[in-house]
Amino acid sequence: MEYRRNFVETRPVIALDFSSDKEVYDFLEKFKGQRLFVKIGMELFYKYGPEIVKQVAENHDVFLDLKLHDIPNTVERAMANIAELNVALTNVHAAGGVEMMEAALRGLEGSNTKLIAVTQLTSTSEEQMHEFQNIQTSLLDSVIHYAKCTEKAGLAGVVCSAKEARAIKDATSEDFICLTPGIRPAGAEVGDQKRVVTPADARKIGSDYIVVGRPITQAENPVEAYENIMEQYNS
Ligand SMILES: O=C(O)c1cc(=O)[nH]c(=O)n1[C@@H]1O[C@H](COP(=O)(O)O)[C@@H](O)[C@H]1O
Protein backbone atom coordinates (compact mmCIF):
# COMPACT_ATOMS: atom_id res chain seq x y z
CA MET A 1 0.00 0.00 0.00
CA GLU A 2 1.21 3.55 -0.75
CA TYR A 3 1.14 5.73 2.32
CA ARG A 4 0.77 9.48 2.34
CA ARG A 5 3.87 11.16 3.75
CA ASN A 6 3.50 14.82 4.63
CA PHE A 7 6.91 15.55 5.95
CA VAL A 8 10.24 13.82 6.40
CA GLU A 9 13.25 15.60 7.88
CA THR A 10 15.91 14.71 5.34
CA ARG A 11 18.82 15.71 7.60
CA PRO A 12 19.90 13.10 10.15
CA VAL A 13 19.55 14.64 13.63
CA ILE A 14 23.08 14.53 15.07
CA ALA A 15 23.25 13.62 18.76
CA LEU A 16 25.83 16.02 20.25
CA ASP A 17 26.84 13.65 23.02
CA PHE A 18 30.03 15.44 24.02
CA SER A 19 31.35 16.19 27.48
CA SER A 20 32.53 19.75 26.82
CA ASP A 21 31.29 22.77 24.91
CA LYS A 22 34.67 23.04 23.19
CA GLU A 23 34.15 19.62 21.62
CA VAL A 24 30.69 20.72 20.47
CA TYR A 25 31.92 23.90 18.79
CA ASP A 26 34.94 22.15 17.25
CA PHE A 27 32.59 19.52 15.86
CA LEU A 28 30.10 22.06 14.45
CA GLU A 29 32.96 24.06 12.87
CA LYS A 30 33.74 21.11 10.63
CA PHE A 31 30.39 21.59 8.86
CA LYS A 32 31.35 25.07 7.62
CA GLY A 33 28.19 27.07 8.05
CA GLN A 34 25.72 24.29 7.16
CA ARG A 35 22.49 24.48 9.14
CA LEU A 36 22.28 21.14 10.94
CA PHE A 37 19.57 19.49 13.00
CA VAL A 38 21.24 18.56 16.28
CA LYS A 39 20.22 16.95 19.54
CA ILE A 40 21.34 18.30 22.89
CA GLY A 41 20.88 15.80 25.67
CA MET A 42 21.43 15.40 29.38
CA GLU A 43 25.22 15.24 29.23
CA LEU A 44 25.61 18.80 27.91
CA PHE A 45 22.49 20.26 29.53
CA TYR A 46 23.44 19.16 33.04
CA LYS A 47 26.83 20.84 32.61
CA TYR A 48 26.04 24.01 30.66
CA GLY A 49 22.27 24.48 31.10
CA PRO A 50 20.06 26.56 28.80
CA GLU A 51 23.01 28.69 27.62
CA ILE A 52 24.44 26.01 25.36
CA VAL A 53 21.00 25.41 23.88
CA LYS A 54 20.61 29.12 23.07
CA GLN A 55 24.10 29.27 21.55
CA VAL A 56 23.70 26.25 19.32
CA ALA A 57 20.13 27.24 18.33
CA GLU A 58 21.45 30.48 16.82
CA ASN A 59 22.69 28.53 13.81
CA HIS A 60 21.04 25.11 13.99
CA ASP A 61 17.70 23.41 14.58
CA VAL A 62 17.67 21.82 18.02
CA PHE A 63 16.01 18.77 19.57
CA LEU A 64 16.35 19.18 23.34
CA ASP A 65 16.32 15.63 24.68
CA LEU A 66 15.77 15.71 28.45
CA LYS A 67 13.20 12.90 28.68
CA LEU A 68 11.12 14.40 31.47
CA HIS A 69 9.32 11.90 33.72
CA ASP A 70 7.84 13.25 36.97
CA ILE A 71 4.52 14.29 38.49
CA PRO A 72 2.35 16.40 36.15
CA ASN A 73 2.82 19.66 38.08
CA THR A 74 6.62 19.41 38.07
CA VAL A 75 6.73 18.48 34.38
CA GLU A 76 4.40 21.35 33.44
CA ARG A 77 6.56 23.89 35.26
CA ALA A 78 9.80 22.49 33.84
CA MET A 79 8.31 22.56 30.33
CA ALA A 80 7.34 26.22 30.79
CA ASN A 81 11.07 26.93 31.17
CA ILE A 82 11.92 24.78 28.15
CA ALA A 83 9.25 26.70 26.16
CA GLU A 84 11.34 29.86 26.49
CA LEU A 85 14.16 28.22 24.54
CA ASN A 86 11.89 27.76 21.49
CA VAL A 87 13.67 24.60 20.33
CA ALA A 88 12.18 22.61 17.45
CA LEU A 89 11.58 19.43 19.44
CA THR A 90 11.65 18.19 23.01
CA ASN A 91 10.55 15.02 24.80
CA VAL A 92 9.11 13.26 27.85
CA HIS A 93 8.77 9.58 28.77
CA ALA A 94 5.36 8.22 27.76
CA ALA A 95 5.53 5.99 30.85
CA GLY A 96 4.85 9.14 32.89
CA GLY A 97 1.23 8.80 31.76
CA VAL A 98 -1.40 10.71 29.80
CA GLU A 99 -1.97 13.24 32.58
CA MET A 100 1.73 14.02 32.73
CA MET A 101 1.95 14.39 28.95
CA GLU A 102 -1.06 16.74 28.91
CA ALA A 103 0.62 18.81 31.61
CA ALA A 104 3.83 18.90 29.57
CA LEU A 105 1.89 20.26 26.60
CA ARG A 106 0.30 22.96 28.75
CA GLY A 107 3.76 23.98 29.88
CA LEU A 108 4.84 24.40 26.25
CA GLU A 109 1.85 26.56 25.30
CA GLY A 110 2.85 29.66 23.36
CA SER A 111 6.06 28.13 21.97
CA ASN A 112 6.61 26.47 18.59
CA THR A 113 8.24 23.45 20.20
CA LYS A 114 6.89 20.05 19.16
CA LEU A 115 6.55 17.53 21.98
CA ILE A 116 7.20 13.82 21.50
CA ALA A 117 7.31 10.92 23.98
CA VAL A 118 9.76 8.06 24.39
CA THR A 119 8.02 4.67 24.11
CA GLN A 120 10.60 1.99 24.89
CA LEU A 121 14.24 3.09 24.74
CA THR A 122 16.11 1.66 21.76
CA SER A 123 18.62 0.25 24.25
CA THR A 124 15.89 -2.03 25.65
CA SER A 125 15.45 -5.55 24.26
CA GLU A 126 12.25 -7.59 24.41
CA GLU A 127 13.78 -9.83 27.13
CA GLN A 128 14.93 -6.89 29.23
CA MET A 129 11.48 -5.34 29.05
CA HIS A 130 9.87 -8.58 30.25
CA GLU A 131 12.40 -9.10 33.01
CA PHE A 132 13.01 -5.62 34.43
CA GLN A 133 9.81 -3.75 33.64
CA ASN A 134 7.66 -6.84 34.23
CA ILE A 135 5.60 -6.01 31.13
CA GLN A 136 4.37 -9.31 29.73
CA THR A 137 3.07 -8.19 26.31
CA SER A 138 5.36 -8.12 23.27
CA LEU A 139 7.69 -5.14 23.00
CA LEU A 140 5.80 -4.04 19.87
CA ASP A 141 2.49 -4.07 21.76
CA SER A 142 4.04 -2.05 24.56
CA VAL A 143 5.39 0.52 22.10
CA ILE A 144 2.02 0.76 20.34
CA HIS A 145 0.24 1.14 23.68
CA TYR A 146 2.51 4.05 24.60
CA ALA A 147 2.09 5.57 21.12
CA LYS A 148 -1.72 5.50 21.44
CA CYS A 149 -1.53 7.09 24.91
CA THR A 150 0.78 9.75 23.49
CA GLU A 151 -1.65 10.47 20.66
CA LYS A 152 -4.52 10.64 23.14
CA ALA A 153 -2.62 13.23 25.17
CA GLY A 154 -2.30 15.34 22.00
CA LEU A 155 1.47 15.14 21.45
CA ALA A 156 3.03 15.30 17.99
CA GLY A 157 4.57 11.83 18.04
CA VAL A 158 6.96 9.38 19.63
CA VAL A 159 10.56 8.27 19.95
CA CYS A 160 10.83 4.60 19.00
CA SER A 161 12.99 2.21 17.03
CA ALA A 162 12.51 2.47 13.27
CA LYS A 163 11.53 -1.20 13.50
CA GLU A 164 8.21 -0.07 15.00
CA ALA A 165 7.52 3.03 12.89
CA ARG A 166 5.16 1.43 10.36
CA ALA A 167 3.05 -0.29 13.02
CA ILE A 168 2.85 2.93 15.04
CA LYS A 169 1.60 4.93 12.08
CA ASP A 170 -0.95 2.22 11.31
CA ALA A 171 -2.18 2.36 14.92
CA THR A 172 -2.23 6.19 15.11
CA SER A 173 -2.04 8.32 11.98
CA GLU A 174 0.29 8.88 9.07
CA ASP A 175 1.19 12.32 10.41
CA PHE A 176 2.14 11.02 13.86
CA ILE A 177 5.90 11.62 14.14
CA CYS A 178 8.22 8.64 14.54
CA LEU A 179 11.65 9.91 15.55
CA THR A 180 14.05 7.01 15.57
CA PRO A 181 17.44 6.68 17.29
CA GLY A 182 19.30 3.36 17.26
CA ILE A 183 20.42 4.00 13.68
CA ARG A 184 23.48 2.08 12.53
CA PRO A 185 24.91 1.85 9.00
CA ALA A 186 25.54 -1.78 8.01
CA GLY A 187 28.57 -3.13 9.88
CA ALA A 188 28.82 -0.20 12.33
CA GLU A 189 29.42 -0.83 16.01
CA VAL A 190 26.11 -1.22 17.82
CA GLY A 191 27.33 -0.35 21.36
CA ASP A 192 24.52 -0.27 23.93
CA GLN A 193 21.73 -0.07 21.34
CA LYS A 194 19.50 -3.13 20.94
CA ARG A 195 16.82 -2.32 18.35
CA VAL A 196 18.98 -0.99 15.53
CA VAL A 197 18.06 -0.23 11.92
CA THR A 198 20.12 1.04 8.97
CA PRO A 199 19.46 4.56 7.62
CA ALA A 200 17.97 3.22 4.37
CA ASP A 201 15.66 0.76 6.12
CA ALA A 202 14.56 3.42 8.60
CA ARG A 203 13.31 5.58 5.75
CA LYS A 204 11.58 2.63 4.04
CA ILE A 205 9.81 1.59 7.23
CA GLY A 206 8.55 5.07 8.05
CA SER A 207 10.91 7.18 10.19
CA ASP A 208 10.23 10.91 9.99
CA TYR A 209 13.49 11.81 11.72
CA ILE A 210 16.55 9.65 12.36
CA VAL A 211 18.85 10.42 15.30
CA VAL A 212 22.48 9.44 14.88
CA GLY A 213 25.23 9.93 17.43
CA ARG A 214 28.37 7.85 17.63
CA PRO A 215 28.45 6.70 13.98
CA ILE A 216 28.98 10.40 13.15
CA THR A 217 30.59 11.94 16.24
CA GLN A 218 33.16 9.15 16.71
CA ALA A 219 33.94 8.78 13.00
CA GLU A 220 37.39 9.64 11.74
CA ASN A 221 35.76 12.05 9.32
CA PRO A 222 32.42 13.15 10.83
CA VAL A 223 31.37 15.27 7.84
CA GLU A 224 31.88 12.35 5.47
CA ALA A 225 30.05 10.00 7.85
CA TYR A 226 27.13 12.47 8.09
CA GLU A 227 26.92 12.85 4.33
CA ASN A 228 27.05 9.09 3.75
CA ILE A 229 24.29 8.47 6.26
CA MET A 230 22.19 11.27 4.78
CA GLU A 231 22.64 9.80 1.31
CA GLN A 232 21.66 6.31 2.47
CA TYR A 233 18.62 7.73 4.26
CA ASN A 234 17.40 9.72 1.27
CA SER A 235 18.21 7.25 -1.51
O1 LIG B 1 15.31 10.27 23.05
C1 LIG B 1 16.35 9.93 22.45
O2 LIG B 1 16.93 10.72 21.73
C2 LIG B 1 16.76 8.51 22.53
C3 LIG B 1 15.77 7.60 22.77
C4 LIG B 1 16.01 6.23 22.62
O3 LIG B 1 15.13 5.39 22.77
N1 LIG B 1 17.28 5.83 22.30
C5 LIG B 1 18.30 6.72 22.10
O4 LIG B 1 19.40 6.28 21.77
N2 LIG B 1 18.07 8.07 22.26
C6 LIG B 1 19.20 9.03 22.12
O5 LIG B 1 19.70 8.97 20.79
C7 LIG B 1 21.13 9.04 20.76
C8 LIG B 1 21.67 7.82 20.05
O6 LIG B 1 23.06 7.90 19.98
P1 LIG B 1 23.94 6.79 19.25
O7 LIG B 1 23.58 5.46 19.82
O8 LIG B 1 25.34 7.20 19.59
O9 LIG B 1 23.62 6.89 17.77
C9 LIG B 1 21.58 9.17 22.21
O10 LIG B 1 21.86 10.54 22.44
C10 LIG B 1 20.40 8.73 23.05
O11 LIG B 1 20.29 9.49 24.24
The ligand as an ORCA input file, in Angstrom:
! r2SCAN-3c Opt
* xyz 0 1
  O      15.312     10.271     23.046
  C      16.346      9.930     22.453
  O      16.934     10.725     21.734
  C      16.762      8.512     22.528
  C      15.765      7.604     22.773
  C      16.013      6.229     22.623
  O      15.130      5.392     22.770
  N      17.277      5.833     22.295
  C      18.303      6.717     22.097
  O      19.400      6.275     21.765
  N      18.072      8.072     22.259
  C      19.197      9.026     22.122
  O      19.698      8.967     20.790
  C      21.126      9.041     20.762
  C      21.668      7.823     20.049
  O      23.057      7.899     19.978
  P      23.938      6.789     19.253
  O      23.580      5.456     19.818
  O      25.336      7.202     19.589
  O      23.622      6.887     17.768
  C      21.576      9.172     22.214
  O      21.861     10.543     22.445
  C      20.401      8.735     23.051
  O      20.289      9.485     24.242
*
